[in-house]
Every structure is written in C-alpha cells, then in structure tokens.
Amino acid sequence: MTDPMNTIILMSDEHAARLLGCAGHPFVKTPNLDRLAKRGTRFTNAYTNAPICVPARASFATGRYGHQTGHWDNATPYFGEPKSWGHYLQENGNAVGSIGKLHYRNETDAVGLDFQQIPMHLVQGVGDVLGCIREPLPRRWKARDLAEGAGRGETSYTAYDRQIAENAVDWITSRGQETPEKPWTVFISMVAPHFPLTAPDEFFDMYKEFDLWPQKPASDADHPWLKALRHCFVYDNFTEERTRTALTAYLGLVSFMDTNIGRILQAVETAGLQHNTRILYTSDHGDNMGERGLWGKSNMYEEAAAIPMILAGPDVPKGKICETPVSLVDVFPTVLEAAGISPDALDVPGKSLLKIANAPDDDSRAVFSEYHAAGAASGAFMLRKGRWKYIHYVGMAPQLFDLIADPEELSDLGTAESHSAIVAELHADLLAICDPEQVDDRARADQAAIVKAHGGTRAVLERGGFGATPAPGTQAQFVKSGPTS
C-alpha cells in the first residue's frame, strides 16, 4: 500500500486522446496538461469502458463493466448501486465530494458523495429514452444541429465550465487552510470539449488559420454496424467549410478546458497541497472529430474509445510514458489505494494506476469496452491487448486492427485468414469476460422495458431526442425522430 494522500480527479468530456501536446499532437495547445504529464505518468493506451457518457461514468464510479451493473446507455444512469468508490471513502471516514458534471440520475440519490456542487444530471432523471430504441434504429435529426451550430462564441456549457473552475479553486483554497485527520477526495468534472462545437473567441482564434487535417472518409465498403450508426445519426449537412469550423471550435474547446484545468492546478500549488495530493486527469470518452463521417462518440475506433489518462503525485514516476493498457475501471482501485484502503479484497476488474505506473509495462494486459446505446444495431465489444484491437459485433463479422502497423485503423483484419488465430485467441479472452450474445439480449430486454414504460416506441419517437444534456438552469430542446425506414 502507498501512503494515504488527498486525491483530485479532473475529468473532461469527449476529449480525444491524441488531442494533447504531450501526446505529440503537432499544434493543439494544452500547456497545463502537458505540465501535469511532465511531473507524472501518462498512460498512452487508456480507454473508456463505454464510448458514451452515462455508462462510462457508471463504470468510472463503480469500477465495474456496464454489463455487470445494467448500465447500458444514456437512460440507465448510476443511482447508488452497486457501491461507488465514494461509498468506501465515506465508510472509511474520508471526506469526498464533487464539483460539476456527474450525469447520474439525480442529486438526491446516495451515490457516495458528501456534497455535489453545481451538478449536472440526466434530463428529468430519465435521460435519452430514444437511444433505447434499437430495432429499427431511429433517425436522429437533432444531430444536424452540430454542423449548423459550430463556430465562435459563448454557450451555457462554457459558462458552466467557468463556474466549475471557480468553485474548484475556492474549494481547494479552503482545503489548504485545514489539516484533516484523513485525506480527502474531490471529483471535478467539466463539460468541454463536448459539443456544441462553439468556442469562446480567444480560443477559436488560436486555430482559425489551422490546416484541415486529412479526414478518413466514410466508405460504401464500411462494416454494416458502422453504416447503421451513420444512418442513425444524421450528419449529412457537413460541408468542407463546416467541418473546418467545427474542428476549429473543437480544438478551441480543448484549449479552453486546459486553461480551466490550469487554474485548478495553480490553486493546488498556491494552497501548498502539491506535497500531499495526487492528481488524476482523464475523460469519459473521446470524439470522432469527423473521421469516417462520424462525430461525437458511440464506436470503438481510437478517436472515440481512446481517452487521455495522466496521474501525478509525490510517489508517481515523473515524465514516464506507460504503455500498459488501462481503462476507467482502474480509477476505482486507484482512489481507494490513494486513501489508504486496500482494494484487493473487492471483486472488481480494475487495478490501481499507482501500481501500474510504478511497474514495468505489461503488453499482456487486456482492457475491455462495450456499447449498447444510441445507433447500435447490435452489441459491440472491444478488447485491446498488446498491439491488437479486437471488436466483436453480435450477429456481424468481427474487426481486428494492428495498432502498431496500422494506428489509423484503415486495414481491417477481422476476417483475414492470415489472422484467424489472433481473432480466435482474442475472442476466447472476450468470452472470459462475458457472453456477448447473452449480454446483448439482456441489454435489449432492459431497453425495451424502458421504452414501454415511457409509452412505447411511437410515443418515444414523437418526443424525440434532445442532443446534449443541458447545463444546470437550462432546458432540453427535443426534436421529433423517425424510424430508419
């Protein structure tokens, strides 16, 4: 066990892993996260356990996979069961709370937090019921707003993030004046760079002259699962100019987020807490950034499934690049160990990032992700192990990518005879975690029950979708949907 210390968890929303200066991106400006990585360990192969907000955050909270807990989509929120890392901290007498976005069910559930400052939760405690309609998949016309709304300016999200940073600075400053008996943990969760892709002027202007990077195009030869996803989310109004504007804003929002994190990191130093505080930065999932005709998340390509992960603190190796695969479920044992609580007796799939950072790289470790939410024609299951990424789609051909030889995932080896042994090996590893077909059946049954409870398919389609969860104090705007056919 390591020495108990304070823990600050910083989470952004929809931050693609490669959009970091310290990750080698040629022009994105993230000086504060780069500085954090320099004094800590950056995990280069980190993944979400579900490339969509609500189930990803449930795995983050519980240290368990969505199929273990029944968190399938953005209408199956965390509500306090099973126990979160916060519950264990509370039982141990450690102060624990949150500032900003949680995306749980509501503010009154006992989710293991002593306090929730300005939390964001599901719309009406219900969330995106439209995403529970799986057959046929609806067409989500609200997605067109992404292109039409991209540009410069302020939104309720940027105002919300500034308030989160302000509250976090105040909270950390007050902690520097205290000497608690046991270390505390605070979860500070921001929204940027999540859409709408509207960046404040100074951050939009950082990238207004950038050269549009080559986009991996959508193809008629694409996997049928991806075709269904693309047909569900209607992004058919992206021109080259709108794509440039959207990416300019996305880059600007990444730097906006980094600036807010910089304020928080400075508060830690000013309060004199750097000697007894560990800091973890991550995101709930990535963003497709227009690659393959996709925006947002909702698939297993690196753009959407890979996430940034940085850990810093007095006992964390400085300037280390760790290539061991990790995921959000590893946060659970990390937080417990950081507080002096042994996670070893708990039946969770994760491993403490403190241990992983202080050990040699392990390319035999596999990490897991799954997707059952909006746009999923069937359950999608991903394993990352060594150089390989294996994706199993229920009822469809698998995909396999060699991320060393093919980091852009342009050559699908899933049905290649030359790689059948690798596919068989990784599929056996997947079966050791779950039965994909049985999980898919359970997810569909749970989602059908949710749709029925909200009046049935026709009523849910009439109500439609609302895009992103609104910031506190604003209202969701629904747009009527329709079936794929």
HELIX and SHEET records of a PDB file:
HELIX    1   1 GLY A   21  ALA A   23  5                                   3    
HELIX    2   2 PRO A   31  LYS A   38  1                                   8    
HELIX    3   3 CYS A   53  THR A   62  1                                  10    
HELIX    4   4 GLY A   66  THR A   69  1                                   4    
HELIX    5   5 TRP A   85  ASN A   92  1                                   8    
HELIX    6   6 VAL A  123  GLY A  125  5                                   3    
HELIX    7   7 VAL A  129  CYS A  132  5                                   4    
HELIX    8   8 TRP A  141  ARG A  144  5                                   4    
HELIX    9   9 ASP A  145  GLY A  149  1                                   5    
HELIX   10  10 SER A  156  ARG A  175  1                                  20    
HELIX   11  11 ASP A  201  PHE A  204  1                                   4    
HELIX   12  12 ASP A  205  TYR A  207  5                                   3    
HELIX   13  13 PRO A  224  CYS A  232  1                                   9    
HELIX   14  14 GLU A  240  THR A  270  1                                  31    
HELIX   15  15 GLN A  274  ASN A  276  5                                   3    
HELIX   16  16 GLU A  291  GLY A  293  5                                   3    
HELIX   17  17 GLU A  302  ALA A  305  1                                   4    
HELIX   18  18 LEU A  328  ASP A  330  5                                   3    
HELIX   19  19 VAL A  331  ALA A  338  1                                   8    
HELIX   20  20 LEU A  353  ALA A  357  1                                   5    
HELIX   21  21 GLU A  417  HIS A  419  5                                   3    
HELIX   22  22 SER A  420  LEU A  431  1                                  12    
HELIX   23  23 PRO A  436  ALA A  453  1                                  18    
HELIX   24  24 THR A  457  ARG A  463  1                                   7    
SHEET    1   A 8 PHE A 115  MET A 120  0                                        
SHEET    2   A 8 VAL A  96  LYS A 101  1                                        
SHEET    3   A 8 THR A 185  SER A 189  1                                        
SHEET    4   A 8 ASN A   6  SER A  12  1                                        
SHEET    5   A 8 THR A 277  SER A 283  1                                        
SHEET    6   A 8 MET A 309  ALA A 312 -1                                        
SHEET    7   A 8 GLY A  40  PHE A  43 -1                                        
SHEET    8   A 8 LYS A 320  CYS A 322  1                                        
SHEET    1   B 3 ALA A 306  ILE A 307  0                                        
SHEET    2   B 3 ALA A  46  TYR A  47 -1                                        
SHEET    3   B 3 VAL A 326  SER A 327  1                                        
SHEET    1   C 2 PRO A 138  ARG A 139  0                                        
SHEET    2   C 2 GLY A 482  PRO A 483 -1                                        
SHEET    1   D 2 GLY A 151  ARG A 152  0                                        
SHEET    2   D 2 THR A 198  ALA A 199  1                                        
SHEET    1   E 4 ALA A 366  TYR A 371  0                                        
SHEET    2   E 4 ALA A 380  LYS A 385 -1                                        
SHEET    3   E 4 TRP A 388  TYR A 393 -1                                        
SHEET    4   E 4 GLN A 399  ASP A 402 -1                                        
END                                                                             
